[in-house]
């Protein structure tokens, strides 16, 4: 490292960039805004470049600042992991784990109980479980573990498939009585469909799996929350495509019924994803092992 560049100044810059303001960063670092301003000024002088442009209301990273932030953020995360690994003893389970997970039934009824069981066994481990929906970047170091639905495109990550999620296309019994069942997916274009983040639905014929059909659907209600989508379907507002485990009781009670009996949807894989890291702390290794060992038991209890 350049002798004129201070690691503490770099850390202050990274926190300022991530927090979005000097006020928020000062609260995180428990220091004054003037102290952070001094740290940033020292760093910019040492590097000879402007990193952050400030106005009375906003701040933004310069192009050099963006590049410097991306590399320093990753490097600092690696340093923190190395420190955690160094202080971890072989028999000690302590520290925090940050997890991002799909919300709704899967997150609330399957993953959250597993996390709570793990905490019960290891009370010195704290877990931050985040249900925000945007895709997250594991490489950035914000999260240690991610639970994702669907096919993965990330490279350099370890993905453990936990189970396949059966997907069903259903409507309320009143909707079916009024409009009838469908014989082909293309007929969905003449129906009200309740959609989430995907409005192109794919099907294959039950007796001829090679026969695939894609159809673009639309309707009067769109929401990325499974419970809200099912509620709309139960109210008779249209056809919905959701994981079967979201509505198994409604199906068992006859409140929701299949509308395309001869056409099926490919199951959606559900993965546990993490970075392959030689500095992975003991607490994370044990949580990964715990999830793999007990996810089947939780599913048997809930399904």
Order of alpha helices (4+ residues) and beta strands (2+ residues): alpha-alpha-alpha-beta-beta-alpha-beta-alpha-beta-beta-beta-beta-alpha-beta-beta-beta-alpha-beta-alpha-beta-beta-beta-alpha
